[in-house]
Amino acid sequence: MIRQADLPPVAEMVDLTMRWGTQKPVLDQVNVTVQPGERIVVVGPSGAGKTTILRLLAGLQLPSSGTLKLHGEPQTYLRLDQRRPADVRLVFQNPALLGSLTVRENVGFLLYRHSRLSDSQIRERVAQALEAVGLAGTDELYPGQLSGGMQKRVSFARALIDDPSKEDHEVPLLLFDEPTAGLDPVACTRIEDLIVRTTAMANASSVVVSHVMSTIERSGERLLLLYDGQFRWGGTVEDFHQSDNPYVVQFRTGSLRGPMQPAEL
């Protein structure tokens, strides 16, 4: 059995730059490594480039320069153009469920389309994923019959699903884009617990983008603060609370004074 410690990094960005035309780079020669089993939260003000990080990792964009590797393989094609795309699962801020499909069909969508599993096997795996997120028995309901919080949990169940019939197994990379935005504190706690549990159950690594302080503290093992296209600080949650880095202090306290200024409108 291969140990996670013996596996290559799940993701690597080396001197990676992302720019649009001649404009100032959205990301400017950033470097970051995501290890197997690691939970990272990327924080920073709006417009700092956080969502661009997720889009690059998801294979929805390619960098302007520098190197992006997933599971040790350089990424030179967009996800839809790859013959064997890396195991990357994006959980959107919006649950992004198909309203015309049942919960079972939404959660098992890729297995129904691409796997060699039988219908009964897919149903069993879907049921297990739904039970894991506290939604047992909702298989045949439609998204419109669920609350917003329940729909978000369905999207987590979808991220848990993998195809055991594939010949090789990579450490999945789970990407969460503002997963608790607009939720009440109790719902936030439920989703934050799910991020940790989903990452562990899928034997995955996760990258979370969030502005919500409770999500930052509960979901991450390592935090990275992004501003003006560059990582300005990195460390543990405990380090985040104790750091005197001016970017961290300003973000942590919500102060108007500091090196981070509002983007020009």
ABEGO torsion letter per residue (X at the ends): XBBAAABBBABBBBGBBBBBEABBBABBGBBBBBBBGBBBBBBEBBGAGAAAAAAAAAGABBBABEBBBBGGBBBABBAAABABBBBBBBBBABAGBBAABBAAAAAAAAAAAABABBAAAAAAAAAAAAAAAGABGAAABBAAABBAAAAAAAAAAAAABBBAABABBBBBBBBBBGAABGBBAAAAAAAAAAAAAAAAAAGBBBBBBBABAAAAAAABABBBBBBGGBBABBEBAAAAAABABAAAAAAAAGBABEABBBBBX
